[in-house]
Amino acid sequence: MSWPNSEQLTLRVSDKVLYVGSTTAYPLAGVVRVQWERYAPRNGRAIRTILSNLTAFGPLIFLANSLANPSTAYNPFVGIAEFSGIIEFILVVGCIVRCWEPARILWESRHPYYTLSINTAGSVSTQLGNPDGEHLAKVARMIIDAIDDPTANWQIPVINYHIGDNIHQSGPGSVAKATA
């Protein structure tokens, strides 16, 4: 089973602070929402891309194939008929290349993902993705219990799978899409 980019994180609660990995910390008093839910990917665009490529390349491949096998004695495309096998091969490879990425997206999204969202009173939030919904539900309950228990002290490993685009904000109003 192939999953997209993943990283091992440790969620830790100590001294009324929630640590997500080694770079993010939230005071538990500022956490206003902890929610886990099933992530439903929107595969419509990938399906439309595959269908549009098949619609565009299909007639061209059929035409190249029919040029290679002329059914009449008179063929005005004699010069093209000699190269129609090469043209057909190029069209098939082009269709496969154009459909590869959308097909990969559909293949990887056949397994359910679950997300754990941690929101604060400000605009800061963290979202973790994982195929194990029970594990994320357990982590969510532990965080909610830690909000009410000032003596809570625990840590738990979580594998975070990046779902979709990886967005980084490096300053106020500066957002960049990182491709991986």
C-alpha positions as CSV (number, residue, x, y, z in Angstrom):
1,M,0.0,0.0,0.0
2,S,1.5,3.3,-1.1
3,W,0.8,6.4,0.9
4,P,1.8,10.0,0.1
5,N,4.5,11.8,1.9
6,S,4.6,10.9,5.6
7,E,6.4,12.0,8.7
8,Q,6.6,10.7,12.2
9,L,5.4,13.2,14.8
10,T,5.1,13.0,18.5
11,L,2.2,14.6,20.2
12,R,3.0,15.5,23.8
13,V,1.2,17.2,26.6
14,S,3.1,18.5,29.6
15,D,2.8,21.6,31.7
16,K,-0.6,22.5,30.1
17,V,1.0,22.7,26.7
18,L,0.3,20.6,23.6
19,Y,3.4,19.9,21.5
20,V,2.9,18.8,17.9
21,G,6.2,17.5,16.7
22,S,9.2,19.5,17.7
23,T,8.3,22.9,16.2
24,T,4.6,23.6,17.2
25,A,3.3,24.2,20.7
26,Y,-0.2,25.2,21.8
27,P,-1.3,26.3,25.3
28,L,-4.1,23.9,26.1
29,A,-6.2,26.9,27.4
30,G,-6.1,28.3,23.8
31,V,-7.3,25.1,22.1
32,V,-11.0,25.7,21.2
33,R,-11.7,22.7,18.9
34,V,-10.3,19.2,18.5
35,Q,-12.1,17.2,15.8
36,W,-11.4,14.0,13.9
37,E,-13.3,13.1,10.8
38,R,-13.1,11.0,7.6
39,Y,-11.5,12.9,4.8
40,A,-13.5,12.6,1.6
41,P,-11.3,13.3,-1.4
42,R,-12.8,15.1,-4.4
43,N,-11.9,12.8,-7.3
44,G,-14.2,14.5,-9.8
45,R,-11.4,16.6,-11.4
46,A,-9.2,13.5,-11.8
47,I,-12.1,11.5,-13.4
48,R,-12.9,14.5,-15.8
49,T,-9.2,14.7,-16.8
50,I,-9.0,11.0,-17.6
51,L,-12.3,11.1,-19.6
52,S,-11.3,14.3,-21.5
53,N,-7.9,12.8,-22.5
54,L,-9.6,9.5,-23.6
55,T,-12.1,11.6,-25.6
56,A,-9.3,13.7,-27.2
57,F,-6.9,10.9,-27.9
58,G,-9.3,8.1,-28.8
59,P,-10.5,9.4,-32.2
60,L,-6.9,10.3,-33.1
61,I,-5.6,6.8,-32.3
62,F,-8.5,5.3,-34.2
63,L,-7.7,7.5,-37.2
64,A,-4.0,6.6,-37.1
65,N,-5.0,2.9,-36.9
66,S,-7.4,3.2,-39.9
67,L,-4.7,5.0,-42.0
68,A,-2.4,2.0,-41.5
69,N,-5.1,-0.4,-42.9
70,P,-6.5,1.3,-46.0
71,S,-9.7,-0.4,-47.1
72,T,-9.9,1.1,-50.6
73,A,-7.6,1.0,-53.6
74,Y,-7.3,4.8,-53.6
75,N,-5.7,6.2,-50.4
76,P,-5.0,9.9,-50.4
77,F,-2.9,9.5,-47.3
78,V,-0.2,7.2,-48.7
79,G,2.7,9.1,-47.2
80,I,1.1,9.2,-43.8
81,A,0.1,5.6,-43.9
82,E,3.7,4.5,-43.9
83,F,4.2,6.3,-40.5
84,S,0.8,5.7,-39.0
85,G,2.2,3.0,-36.7
86,I,4.7,5.4,-35.2
87,I,2.0,8.1,-35.0
88,E,-0.3,5.7,-33.3
89,F,2.4,4.7,-30.8
90,I,3.1,8.3,-30.0
91,L,-0.6,9.0,-29.5
92,V,-1.0,6.0,-27.1
93,V,2.1,7.0,-25.1
94,G,0.8,10.6,-25.0
95,C,-2.6,9.4,-23.7
96,I,-0.9,7.3,-21.0
97,V,1.3,10.1,-19.9
98,R,-1.6,12.5,-19.7
99,C,-3.8,10.0,-17.7
100,W,-1.0,8.8,-15.4
101,E,-1.2,11.4,-12.6
102,P,-5.0,11.5,-12.3
103,A,-5.1,7.7,-12.3
104,R,-2.4,7.7,-9.5
105,I,-4.6,10.1,-7.5
106,L,-7.6,7.9,-7.9
107,W,-5.6,4.8,-6.9
108,E,-4.2,6.4,-3.7
109,S,-7.5,7.8,-2.6
110,R,-9.3,4.4,-2.7
111,H,-8.2,3.9,1.0
112,P,-9.9,6.1,3.5
113,Y,-8.0,8.9,5.2
114,Y,-8.9,10.5,8.5
115,T,-7.9,13.9,9.7
116,L,-7.4,15.4,13.2
117,S,-7.9,19.1,13.4
118,I,-6.6,21.2,16.3
119,N,-7.8,24.8,16.2
120,T,-7.0,27.6,18.6
121,A,-8.8,30.8,19.6
122,G,-6.6,32.6,17.0
123,S,-6.2,31.7,13.4
124,V,-3.6,29.0,14.1
125,S,-4.5,25.4,13.4
126,T,-2.9,22.1,12.7
127,Q,-4.4,19.2,10.7
128,L,-2.9,15.7,10.8
129,G,-3.9,13.0,8.2
130,N,-3.7,9.3,8.8
131,P,-5.4,6.1,7.5
132,D,-6.0,4.8,11.1
133,G,-9.2,6.6,12.2
134,E,-9.3,4.8,15.6
135,H,-5.8,6.0,16.5
136,L,-6.7,9.6,15.6
137,A,-10.0,9.3,17.6
138,K,-7.9,8.1,20.6
139,V,-5.5,11.0,20.3
140,A,-8.5,13.5,20.0
141,R,-10.0,12.1,23.2
142,M,-6.6,12.3,25.0
143,I,-6.2,16.0,24.0
144,I,-9.8,16.8,25.1
145,D,-9.1,15.1,28.4
146,A,-5.9,17.0,28.8
147,I,-7.7,20.3,28.4
148,D,-9.7,19.6,31.5
149,D,-6.8,18.0,33.5
150,P,-4.0,20.4,34.3
151,T,-1.8,17.6,35.5
152,A,-1.9,15.7,32.2
153,N,1.4,14.4,31.0
154,W,1.7,12.0,28.1
155,Q,3.2,11.6,24.7
156,I,2.0,9.5,21.7
157,P,3.5,8.9,18.2
158,V,1.4,9.8,15.2
159,I,2.3,9.3,11.5
160,N,1.2,12.3,9.6
161,Y,0.4,11.7,5.9
162,H,0.3,14.9,3.8
163,I,-2.9,14.8,1.8
164,G,-3.2,17.3,-1.1
165,D,-1.1,20.4,-1.5
166,N,1.6,21.2,1.0
167,I,1.1,24.9,1.9
168,H,3.6,27.0,3.9
169,Q,3.1,30.4,5.2
170,S,6.3,32.3,5.8
171,G,5.0,35.7,6.8
172,P,1.8,37.7,7.2
173,G,-0.1,37.4,3.9
174,S,2.7,35.4,2.3
175,V,1.5,31.9,1.2
176,A,3.4,29.5,-1.0
177,K,2.5,26.1,-2.4
178,A,5.3,23.7,-1.9
179,T,5.4,20.9,-4.5
180,A,6.8,17.6,-3.4
